[in-house]
Amino acid sequence: MKVCAFRLRPFTVDTRPTELLQKYDGFEFMQELVDEMTSDDPARRPTIEVVVDRFARIRASLCTGKLRSAITRKDDPVSVTAPQRARQLIRTLMYIVQRKAAIPLP
């Protein structure tokens, strides 16, 4: 039987979560959890069970307006973000009229 000479690490070095926080507005509420998940010290990283529980609590703490807000790049000028936000507002109003939840539950 072969034994693996290396140990798999959960949340390996993957810059996507941190890039998301750096490039887009509105994800500040995830900063602390992402920092813990991408810690250089594997012992400080939370287990997936802890991540799922914390994310559920974070999501539950967000207001409907936050959950329905437009996602825009931080470096985009207002001439780009204003139309995006206008489209998102119209879409949000349609969803509210149709009584669609901001986050559908299974």
Phi, psi and omega in degrees: 000131178274142176249133180294132182277353180232159181253130177287138181251131172291150180056052179301169184300104182220114188279355184304313179298319180288325176296321178302314180292327182281326187267337188238147176277146170102001181251017183301330181296343181264354188305309184297316180294317179296319178301317179293319182293333182253020180301143177293332180267110182304330181292337181271351181283140179284157174286164181297327178297318178294318180299313181298316180295314180294320179296321178298319178292321178298311181300319180294334182278348183277140179283163181301321179299319179293317181294335181258004185287155180289147175258119181231152177286142180295329184268001178283140178287163180302328180297339177265316185286328181299311177297325178297315180293324178295315177298319180295322178298315179297314178299317179297316178299321178296318179295322179295315178299322180279359180060038177272136179290148177299321175232109179296139177261143181292000000 
